[in-house]
């Protein structure tokens, strides 16, 4: 019988009164903000209730009461949910008529104070060069983080605002309040260019924490750079494996997009996957807020007030040390594709991710063109009707020749703003694709490209990408196979081999730019005067680190030995000239005579004036001098020809996909069904049966004497054996040993 109307009305009024207690009416003068009690939607129901009431029995405005969970666990849950949604959208079992799931809201994560603390720790490490544990963050900093979070959620935060700082930099904790400054100092504060406020960097780190997992699950596997796990080495290995059969190449440059982006283009690409208004408004304001730059008059005044001498710079307390000399030198060897680092307005560390968001449209468009241009040939071993790549998987850069009919296909790879397209087929296919690419870039990115910017080059001319040259050689290997009857037949085969070599010309150019040598045809090393005041041990140590890094950079080049040995020759000659000028030895030959070929012997050891160098070394009064690496070509390691597996993914993506697969209920049911079909049993079930049999029979045992203990144990063993034979069948006792052998 339905309840009367008056009783139903009474219950509704009670429910409304309880809801008004949980969230106060907005008319009182000082209501608490509702976003202070928002919790993670993935948290448990009990935690949601506690967060809605006010975080337990403590003060809800206390920042320590809002730090309830591990921020790394919250971020990991966002990574898992993003990859799970992307895997479900890309699965072939999903019906074509099903609508895609709406994008996940990021506002609940934006209100989590735990993530703000994690963003502060990352910004603190970049600012000071040291890690700050969560337990060492003072309460005043937590209160400032809470006020910064509230300002962001209430749309009161502005990028580049130096007058109302919500959070002070750890290096400027005692900075004066802008409200107490004079007009002259305020004008200088607002017009003088300088580093962005520390609170801007914290907001940028938080946005990166939220947006990176969302887009990493959606980005194309054809894109590299500015992504975790997708380094230049991964791009070079992908080219070595996948670009072997292509004859024509199109190389393009979209760096103008990285220099000066269109805010409308960036926001339009962003809202396709992120529908959160607060996050989109934050990024829009970061793009549109003007950045204070230095004027020309300031540069003229600076030239007039130039110092007569330069004092030695003393780093303030807490300021991170600059990069060592060897690392600065290696950064000078960065290839053209990796030199451009996007920096858009006040986006900061978020700029590379936004650049990939814009260029992801080109990746998706090229994936459609790859399917459109694919025309398989049954007589070709490169690709069949199913589209599966065939051939020798252990030697993927070798492409055998197999008749006049070839499979027509296209492949694509992008590193930052530079891309490379390989076309297998006639040159007309490459010309058609180039025409369509020019139209797409003009319509979508508003970048004017022409035939000069997108040249079509043949593989025999050599294609430069990431300072590595792609070329093709015809080889005649000996093919051995087993015929019918077990007879081994050896035949001479013919095919093409993709060679990926480091550009020696580009290496010389980089050395000349860093003033390590001069001349083109006969490079002459120049003394490295930046290390003039350093000791011999420190100088050799710095250059050894540079050589080891160079050997690792050219790890996958076919001419690794030649290039690394040339780098060692240039650096060794530069140091020899430096030591000759420093110790007044006049020539490199005299330096090599005293210090040996690898410069490992001391050059300042004078007999009769001081103890021998070995005695000083034994007493710990001098540093040991390490000789230079790779002074002979035989000492350089061989190139790494390890083939990249098909369908390669970075390690973190493989772990995420494996975790999602193991947590899927359908996968668990399939594994259990497979175990039952094989007649096996899991160790957990086997142990459970043994424990249950022990408990079942232990109740029946008499409370005994010592003489009956042995007999009861035998009865227990016999009962357990009978239980195993009855419940598990005849194979029950043999399943566990089988599983042990398999494991």
Secondary structure, 3 states (H helix, E strand, C coil): CCCCHHHHHHHHHHHHHHHHHHCCCCCCCCCCCHHHHCCCCCCCHHHHHHHHHCCCCCCCCCHHHHCCCCHHHHHHHHHHHHHHHHHHHHCCCCCCCCCCCCCCCCHHHHCCHHHHHHHHHHHHHHHHCCCCCHHHCCHHHHHHHHHHHHHHHCCCCCCCCCCCCCCCCHHHCCCCCHHHCCHHHHHHHHHCCCCCCHHHHHHHHHHHHHHHHHHHCCCCCCEECCCCCCCHHHHHHHHHHHCCCCCEEEEEECHHHHHCCCHHHHHHHHCCCCCCHHHHHHHHHHHHCCCCCCCHHHHHHHHHCCCCCCCCCCCCCCCCCCCCHHHHHHHCCCCHHHHCCCCCCCCHHHHHHHHHHHHHHHHHHHHHHHHHCCECCCCCCCECCCCCECCCHHHCCEEECCCCCCCEEEEEEEECCEEEEEEECCHHHHHHHHHHHHHHHHHHCCCCCCCCCCCEEEHHHCEEECCEEEEEEEECCEEEEECCCCCEEEEECCEEEEEEEECHHHHHHHHHHCCCEECCCCCEECCCHHHCCCCHHHHHHHHHHHHHHHHHHCCCCCCHHHHHHHHHHHHHHHHHHHHHHHCCCCCHHHHHHHHCCCCCCCCCCCCCCCCCHHHHHHCCCCCCCCCCCCCCHHHCCCCCCCCCCCCCCCHHHHHHHHHHHHCCHHHHHHHHHHHHHCCCCCHHHHHHHHHHHHHHHHCCCCCCCHHHHHHHHHHHHHHHHHHHHHHHCCCHHHHHHHHHHHC
